[in-house]
Amino acid sequence: MNSGGESANTGSARALSVAVDHLLNACLVPLQDDEFIAVMREVETCKRKLEAVQTRFVVETTSRGLAQRGGVASAKVFLRQTLGISRADAASRVGLAVETGPRIVSGVELEPTLAHVAAAHREGVIGVDHVRRIMTVMNRLPGSLDADVREATELQLTEFAPTGYPEGLPVMGEVLLAGLDPDGSLSSEADRDRMRGLTLGAERADGMSPWNGEINRKLRSVLEPMFAKLARPGMCNPKDPQSPWVSDHKLSAQELAACVERDTRSPAQRNHDALLAFLRPEFGGPAKLGKHRGLPVSVIVTMSVSDLEAEAGVATTASGGIVSIPEALELAVQSNKYLAVLNPVGLPLYLGRGERSADLEHLRSSSGIESGIEGESRSVTSDRDSHSSGTERCTERKSGSVSLGAGTRPACLVFGPRTFGADRIPRLAGPAQRLALIASEKGCTRPGCDAPATMCAVHHITEWAQGGPTDIDNLTLACDHCHAQVHDGPGGWKTVVMGPDSQFAGRTGWIGPPHINPTGEPQVNHLHHPLELKAAALARIRARNEREWQHYRQ
């Protein structure tokens, strides 16, 4: 593109910004209702056209290879980092570009895959919501369908879209699909494999998580026998202490019939509870999965000792979930107990393993965190001093209680797997170190990453190849994606230990490439520690209120 074209494009973008600023500041009161509605519709049409422009930008980003030149994994990651948009928004834009953007093949621009949809979008007749729903219907068309019939279906959906709301397109799609393949004979195994997938949504404030998707026949054939036995009335009922939770239950026919009579759950609720029973360790299925990232496949729950004693609050799992203390105690009955002591910024100082005979009643009756937990201890600290000034290292004993030093954080309990393997390679973090990192960091430490601890590897902040030891103060959690971004090449990230003058001394700081972090200042990840941001916000609010009060008194 020549310089004149670049200037024209830059001028158009600037004029667009000026026009938007004018609309933002314009007074709408003098407009008659008809004029106001006309302006609102015109702006909506322009917004839809701008969405089509964004599609062109995604295509251009891909054709220029900006992601590869920037040292990132994909165009989605590059868009997210450069524009500051969400992962879902970036994925949506790339998906739209694949179907409605021009295709570049050997330097030649071809029509979009969904040419009719793309044309309507460019004209502002339909918006992104229309396009997404049309794409969903088109994705469900059998691969063996005639090309002309496929195009006619696309055209019919495109012409229908402006006449109603986006929510009506799936209904129209079902009607069209039923007419095209009424007996399912056109659908192939490849079509079913293409549409398979399960999505576990984010946990809501009420503690529930949406789960939706489509499964193929193979997965259904595995689930159905399990549901047939474990989802029967009376089985796996969390409200009934007599209900059997394992496949080889020893209840008599009369006892099981009594469980059935007490069972008031719906079939969907029974399926939910059956899947939970199947995944529980005592069932035996998950125990056959071996190890995952150095630890046996198991639920790892972390809670503070103060919450345990109060039997209130919440616990966190290594997979990023949140459970109540009573639920956590139920999960922890058959597990080992560990006491992790953290310093004021959340770095692990100590990890002690409790005796196998210690039960939860002993933990509840503990007079306080200074009493500790009897049993064998495992050191997770290095021989160097703590990163945080003003803290003391906790003492460690082979038998006895844990004495906490001044300035330490309240201790937390980690309920982990019952067995560990031997550490054979000094370069790799040991199971005790990983448990300590799970308790303190809870997930990937790169700023903005929400990957839980179960999806993370242990990363040497100072690389092992550069002499970095496998000590707890040189270890951090990083998911596989973020771990791969730590390198010295273009677009590479760097990890450092935050200095003693930092608000988060001793924590892992990440320095992004210039297009993400032009200042080069290391940043920490707050996603897994929301309370620290809340505390900082409260401190700022209280300081502001104090200043206002002092000003008022003067």
N, C-alpha and C positions, 0 to 999 in steps of 0.2 A: 504494500500500500504506500503511495507517495505521500510527501509531506502535506500537499494540499488536502488530500483525503483525511489525514490525521487532524489537520486544523479544522476541517469541516465537522468531523465527528466530535472534536473537543468543543467546538462552538455550539453544536446541537445539545450536548450534555449540559453545557453552561446555561443555555437558553431554557432548557427543561428545568434546571434548578431554580432559575429566576421565576419561571411561571409557577412552580410549586410554592416558592416563598410568597409570591403574590396571593395565591389562593389561601395560604395559611393565615395571612394577615388581613385579607379582604373582609369587609363588613358584609354579611349576608342578609342583614335585616331589611334593606331597601328592596330586595328582590320579591317579586310576586311569587305565589306558590308554583305557578307553571314555569316561571323562569328558574326558580330554585331547583325544581325536579329535573329540568332540562340540563342545568349545570351538573347536577349530581350524576345523571346518566352519562353525560359526556366524559366526566372524570372517570367513571367506572369503565367506559370503553377504552379510555387512554390507559388506565391501569392494566387492563387485559392485554393491550398491545405491548405495554412495557414488560409484561410477563413473557410475551413472545420474544422481545428483545433479549431478556435474560437467557432464554433458550439459545439464541444465537451466540451469546457470550460464552455459554458452556461449551458449545461446539467449537468456538474459536480457542477456548482454553485448552481443549483436548487436542485440536489440530496443531497448536503451537508447541505442545508438549511441556506446558508450564509446570505441571506436577513433577515430571521427571527432572526438569532443570532446577526446580526448587528443592529437590531431594525428598519429596514426600511420596506416599504410596500410591495415591490415586487423585483424580480430578476432584472427587468428593472431599477428600481431606484438604486439598489446596483451596477450594472454594470456602470451606468452613473456616480455615485459618485466615484467609485473606479478607473475607467479608464479615467474619464474626457471626456467622449464622449457625443454626443448630444442625446436628447430625442428620435429623429427619428432613430438614429443609434442603440441605445439600444433596441428600440421596434423592429427594423428590425432583429437584431441578435436573440432576443427571438423568434420571429415568425419563423425564419429559423430553429431554434433548435426544435421547436414543430413539424415541418413537416419533416425535414431531419436529425435530431439528433436521436441517439438510445433512445428507450423508456425503462424506468426503471419501471417495475411493480413488486411489492413485492420483490425487490432486484434482480430481474432477468432482464438481458438486452435483449430486443427484437429488431427486425428490425425496422428501421424508417418507418413512415407512407408513405413517398414517397421514397421507397427503391432504385429505379432505379436512381432517381435524386440525392440521397445522394451518391451513388456509383460513379456516374460521377463527382460529385463535389469533392469527396475525391481523385480521380485520376487527378484532375486538368483539365479535359476535358471541363467543363463549369464553369462559374463564378457566382457571386452573382446575377448579372443582369439577367442571364438566369434562375436561380432558382426562383427569385421573379416572373418573368413572367409566368413560368410554374405553380407556386403555384396559381396565379390569375386565370388561366384557369381551374385548377383542382377544385378550390373553386366554380366555376360556374357550375360544373357538377351536374345534378339532384341527389338528395340523393337516389332515387329509382333505380339508374343505377346498372346493374349487376357488381359484384366485378371484374370479369375477363375483362369486357369491360372497366372498370375504369383503371385497371392496364395496359391494352393494350394502352389506351390513354396516360397514363403517359410515357410508354416506347416509344411511337411514338414521343412525344414531346421531350423526352430526346435525342433520336437518331437524331432528326432534329436540335436540338440546336447548335451543333458544326459546322454544315454545313453553317450557316449564322450568322446574327447579332441578338442580343437579341430582337431588335424591330420587327423582323419577327415572333416571337412566338405568339403574340396576333392574328396576321393574320391567322396563322396556327390553333390557338385555335378556332377562329370563324368558320373556315371551318369544323373542327371536331365537334363542338357543333351543327352546322347546320345539319350535317349528323346523329348525335346521337339522336337529338330530334327536327325534322323539324317542328312539329306542336305545340311544347310546352306542350304536354300532360304528359310528365314525370316530369315536374317541379311542386312542391307542394307549399303550403302556407309557410311551414317551410323553404323551399329553398329561397323563396323571403324574408322572415324575416331575414334570415341569411345574405343576401347580402345587406340589406338596410343600408343607412348611408349617411350623408352629411358632407362635410369637408369645412370649411372656412379657406382658406390659409392666410398666413401672408401678411400684406399690403406691396405693392411694393413702390419703390421710387416715381413712377408716381401717387400715390394715389389710385390705383386700387387693388382689392383683388380677387384672384381666388376662385371660388366656384364650387365644383364638387361633384358628388356622385350619388347614385341611391335611388329612393324612391319607396315605395310599393303602392299598390292600395289604401290603406286607405288615405295616405297623398295626393295622386293624386286626389282622390275624393273630398278632402277638397279644394285643390288649384284650380282645374278646374273651379268651379262656380265663385270663386273670380276673376280669370283671365278673365272669360267670360264677366264679367261686367266691372271691373276696367281696364282691358287691351284692351278695345275697342279703335279704333282710336278716338282721340279727348279727351279721358279721362286721367287724371293724367299727363298731359304734363307739365314738369317743364319749358319749353320754352314759354309757352302760359299762360299769367296771367288770361285769361278768362276760362281756362280749369278747369272743376270741379274735386275736389280731394276727395270728400266724396260721399258715396253711395246715399244719399238723396239730390242730387243737385237740384237746382230750375231753371235751364236753360230751355228755351223753345226749341222746336225741331229745329227752325231756328238757334238759337245761338249755339246749339250743332253741327249742320251740318257745321257751320262756323269753329268750332274747329276742326272738322274732316278734312276739306280742308287744314287747316294750319299744320296738323300733318304729319311730314316727318319721323317719327321714324320707325325702323324695328320692327317686332313682338317681337323679343328678348328684345329690349329696352323697349317696352310697358309693357312686363311682369315684367321687373326690376322695372319700375316706379309704376306699380300696386301694387307690393309687398311692396314698400316703403310707398305708400298711405295707404295700409291696416294696416301697423304697426305704422303709425303716431297717436299721442294721440287723435286728433280731430275726427278720424274715429270711435272711440268708442270701438274697439276690445281690444286692449291692456289695456284699462282702467279697464276692468273687471278682470284683473289678480291679483288685490289686491296689496300687498306689497312684496318687496324683500329685505331681510336683513334690515328691519326697515324703508325702504323708499318706497314710491309708485313706481310702475314700470314706469319709465320715462327716457328719455335721459337727462343725466347730463353733461353739457359742462363747461369746465374751460378755461379761457383765462386771459392773463395779461391785466391790465388797459392800459398800454402803447401800446400794440398791438391793443386794441379796439380803442384808440384815433387815432392811425395811420391808422386804417382799413387795417392792413397788418399783416402778420405772420399767425400762426396757433393756433387752440384751441385743447384741448384734451378732450376725453369723458371718462366717468367712466369705460367703457368697453374696454379701451385701444386703441381706434381709434384716428385718427387725422383728423380734418376738417379745412378748411380755415375759416378765420374770417367772410367773408360774409355768408358762409354756416352755421356757428355757430349762427350768428345773426338771420338767418331765423328760425333755430330750437328754438331759445330762445324767439321769439316774445310773445308766450302765457305762458311764465314761470315766476317764481319769480326770482329776482336778489339779489345776496348776495355778499358782499365785504369781502374777506378773506385777512388778513394781515399776512405775513409770516416773520419769522426772517431770518438772513443771511444763515442759514443752512436748511431752508425750514420748520421749525416748525410753526404751527399755533399760532398766538397771539390773533386774533380777527376774529369774523365772524358777520357781520352786515347785517340785512335783509332790502332791499329797500322797499319803498312804492309801493303798487300795481299800483298806477297811474303813477309811473315813467316809462318813455319810453326810447327807445334806443337813440333817438335824444338827450335827456338830458344827457345820458351817454357819447355820442360822444362829446358833447359840454363842458363836464367837463374840467375845466382848469388844472387838474392834479390830481394825486392820493391823494394829501393832502386835496382836497376839499371833498372827500368821497362821500357817498351816504346817502341821508336823510332817516330816518326811524328807526324802532325798531332794537335794537341790541341784540345779543345773545352771552353771554360770553362762550368761549370755553377754557379758561385758568384756571389753578388751582390757589390756593392761594399761592403756592410756587413761588420763583423767577424763571425767565427764565433760561434755561439750559446754554445758551450761554452768556459768559461774555461780557461786553461792550454793551449790548443791553438794551433798555428800553421798558417797557410794554406800549402798546398803550392805550390811554384813551378810555373809553366806555361811551356812553350817551344813554339815552332812546330816545332822539330826537335830531337831529342835525348831525354834520359831524364828521368824524373820523379823529382824529389828530394822525399822525404816529410818533412814537418815533425814536430816532436816531439809525441807524444801522439796520433798518428793511428792508426787501426785498421789491421790488415793489409789490404792491397789485395785487390781481387777482380777477376776477369775477367768481362766480359760478352760473350757471343758472340751478336751480333744480326744483323738483316737486312743485306743488302749495299747497299741504296740508301735514301736519305732524300729526301723532297720538300722544297721550299723553304718556309720559314715566311713566311706572308703577313700573318697577323693577330697583332700584338704581344700581344694578350690571351691567346692560346693558348700553351701550353707547347710548346717545340720538341722534336724527336726525341731530341736529346742529353739534354735535361732528363728526358724520360720514361725513357730508359734508365738514367739515374742514380737515379731514384726506384724503378725496378724492382729495381736492385741493392741499394738501401738499405732500402726498406720492404717489398718483396715482395708486398704486398697492401693491401687496405683498412685504414685506420688507425683506424676506429671500434672501440672496445672490444667484443670478442665477435664481430666479423664475420670470417668465414673466406674472403671472396671474394678470389681471386688477382688479381695485377696485370693480367692480360688482361681482367678484368671491371671494371676501374676507370677512372674519369676522373681528370684532374688537377684538383684543387680548390685555389683560393686560400684560404689560412687567413684572411688579411685580405682581404675580398672586393674584387674588381677595381673594382666600383662605388664602394667606399669608399676608393679610393686604393691598394689593395694591389698591389704590383708583381708581375710575372711573373718573380720571382727564385727560385732553388732553395730558399732558406730561407723562402719564403712559399708554397711549393707542397707538396702532399701527395696521396696516392692515396686515393680514395673511390669505392666502387662506386656504381652509379646509384641504388640504393635508399637507401643511406646519404647520398649527396650531396643527394638531394631532401629529406632530413630536416633539413638545415642551413637554418634560417630563424628569423625573429624572432617568429613567431606561436605560438599554444598548441601545446605538445608539440614545439617546435623544439629542435634541438641547436645548440651553438656550438662552434667550433674555436678553439684558442689555441696558441701556442708555449709549451712548458713552460719555466719560468724557470730562471735559472742555479743556483738553490739546489735544484732538483729532482734526483732520482736519474736522471731521463731528460731532462736539459737539452737543449733544442732540438728535442725530438721533438714530434709533434702530439698535443695533449691535447684530448679531447672532453668537453663538459659536457652531460649528458643532462637532460631535463625532470624536474621534481620527483618524479614517480611512479617514476622510475628512479633518479635520483641526487639524493636530498633534500639532501645536504650541499653540492652545487654544486662539489665539487672536481674538477678536470679529471683524466681518466684516459687512459692509453695502452693500445694494443692489443698484447698479448703473443703472440697466436696464431701470428703469422708469425715470431716470434723466441723459440722455446721455450728456447733455450740461456741466454738472459738470466734466465729464471725459475729454471732449473736452477742457475745460478751464485748467484743470491740465496738459494735454498734451501740450497745447500751452505755459503754464508757463515753462515747462521743456525745450521746444524747444528754447524759448526766452532766458532762462538762459544759455543754451548751446551756443547759438549764441553770447551772451554777453561775455562768457568766451573765446570763440575763437577770438572775436574782441579784447579783452584785451590782449590776448596772441600775436595777430598780431601786436598790437601797441607797445608792448615791444620789 
